[in-house]
Amino acid sequence: MLAELLDFRPADLLAYLAGALTVAVMIPQLVRTYRLKRARDVSLLTMLILVSVNFLWGTYGFCISNLPMIVTNALAFLVAIAAITLVMKYRNN
């Protein structure tokens, strides 16, 4: 299984790029929420769905031994958890 994870294919570059953009899409919301200390306009449901999606895609990536899918969804999962944390902390501000 480890050999399959480390088997790099050129198409993996596309997967890493797509994954990086998936992670990056949440960063502006994270920064804005932190700077304004307000999350009234951020949908907690959307964030919870995003965490679920990232977890499921990451798990699927693990099942099929796809390292780009595992890495990018793990990072996106962590960013989404951070966003949920900020939304919960600042939702009443």
C-alpha positions in Angstrom: 0.0 0.0 0.0 2.8 2.4 0.8 4.3 1.8 -2.7 1.0 2.7 -4.2 0.8 5.9 -2.2 4.3 7.0 -3.3 3.8 6.1 -6.9 3.8 9.6 -8.5 1.9 10.2 -11.8 2.0 13.4 -13.8 -1.8 13.7 -13.4 -1.2 13.9 -9.6 0.0 17.5 -10.3 -3.6 18.4 -11.3 -4.9 16.7 -8.2 -2.5 18.7 -6.0 -3.4 21.9 -7.8 -7.2 21.3 -7.4 -6.7 20.4 -3.8 -4.6 23.5 -3.1 -7.4 25.6 -4.6 -9.9 23.7 -2.5 -7.9 24.6 0.6 -7.3 28.2 -0.5 -11.0 28.9 -1.2 -11.6 28.9 2.6 -8.6 31.0 3.6 -10.2 34.5 2.8 -13.3 33.6 4.9 -11.1 32.4 7.7 -9.0 35.6 7.7 -12.0 37.9 7.4 -13.9 36.2 10.3 -10.8 36.4 12.5 -10.1 40.0 11.6 -13.7 41.2 12.1 -14.4 38.9 15.0 -17.8 38.4 13.5 -19.4 35.4 11.8 -23.0 36.3 11.6 -23.1 36.0 7.8 -21.3 32.7 7.6 -23.4 29.6 7.3 -22.5 27.0 9.9 -24.4 24.4 8.0 -22.2 25.0 4.9 -19.1 24.7 7.0 -20.3 21.4 8.5 -21.1 20.0 5.1 -17.7 21.0 3.9 -16.0 19.2 6.8 -18.1 16.1 6.0 -17.2 16.2 2.3 -13.5 16.6 3.1 -13.6 13.8 5.5 -15.4 11.5 3.1 -13.1 12.4 0.1 -10.0 11.9 2.3 -11.3 8.5 3.5 -12.0 7.5 -0.1 -8.5 8.6 -1.1 -7.1 6.4 1.6 -9.2 3.5 0.4 -7.9 3.8 -3.1 -4.4 4.7 -2.1 -4.4 8.2 -3.7 -2.0 10.4 -1.9 -3.0 13.7 -3.5 -6.6 13.1 -2.5 -5.6 12.2 1.1 -3.2 15.1 1.6 -5.4 17.8 0.0 -8.6 16.7 1.7 -6.8 16.4 5.1 -5.6 20.0 4.7 -9.0 21.2 3.6 -10.6 19.4 6.5 -8.3 21.2 9.0 -9.0 24.6 7.4 -12.8 23.9 7.6 -12.4 22.8 11.2 -10.7 26.1 11.9 -13.5 28.0 10.1 -16.1 26.2 12.2 -14.2 27.1 15.3 -14.2 30.7 14.4 -17.9 30.7 13.4 -18.8 29.1 16.7 -16.7 31.6 18.6 -17.9 34.7 16.8 -21.4 33.9 15.6 -23.1 36.1 18.2 -20.8 39.2 17.5 
